[in-house]
Amino acid sequence: MELEGKVIVITGAGSGIGAAMARRFSQDKPAALVLADLDLDGVTRVAGEVDGTAMHADVALLADNRSLIEATEDRFGPIDLFCANAGIGAIGDEQAPEPEWDRMWRVNVMSHVHAAKLLMPGWLARGFGYFLATVSAAGLLTNLKAAQYSVTKHGALAFAEWLAVTYGDQGVRVSALCPQFVNTPLIAGSRSFQALGHGNTLEPSEVADTVVAGLAAERFLILPHPEVEQYFLNKATDYDRWIGGMRKLQRTVFPEG
C-alpha cells in the first residue's frame, strides 16, 4: 500500500495519533487527505498544515459516517484508505455507569462497523480498499484499571480480524494499529495511564512512521512497541501465567489497590 495518489480519510485527526498520521501521510503526496473530528477547530488547524480537508463528524453515529464518506467520494472519488482512528478511553470498572460503557462501545467499536458497512460495497466492487483500525495493545492484552477501554478495544480488534478474514481474498486489506502508550491527550488526561506508561511512551510522530511502514508491508498487526508481540505470545502460550504476571504488575504499579 503506497500512499501517493490515494484518497485517504482519517477520523480523530484533530490531535494525537490521527494528527500525526495526517502530517506523515502528507509527505507521500496523497490525492486527498480528509480529516474528521468532533473538534472542528482542532482538525481544521491540522488540515491547514497538510493541505487537507477538515470535516466535523461524530463517528459513533452511522449518519455522520455516511456524510463523511459520501462528501469525500463526491469531491475526490473513491476512498482508498480509511483510517478508523477516533477513540476514547477512561479509567473504570464494572461499576461504571451504563452510559459510559455505551458511549465507549459506540465510539471504539461501532464507529468501525458503521464505516465498514458503508465502504465495503464499493471496495468489493472495485476489488480494492484498505481499512486501518486504530485499536491499542489493550486489544491484544488488557489495560489495568480500564475495563470499558479493554473490552471495547478487544471488540475493535476482533472486528478488524473478521474483516481481514472475510474480505481479504476480494482485495480488501486490513491493518490493526496496536500501540501501548503514546503521548496523546488520552494519556495526558489520566494519571493511571501515565503511571502504566512511565518510561515507555512514544511520540505520535513515531507511531505514524510505524504506520506508514506497516501499510507498505500490508501487515495486519502494526506494533509501534515491538515488545507487544512477545507479550501477546506469552499470553497465548500460558494464559494463567500471563494473568499472574498482570496481577503482579498491578500490585507494583498500584500498591494502593
Order of alpha helices (4+ residues) and beta strands (2+ residues): beta-alpha-beta-alpha-beta-alpha-beta-alpha-alpha-beta-alpha-alpha-beta-beta-alpha-alpha-beta-alpha-beta-alpha-alpha
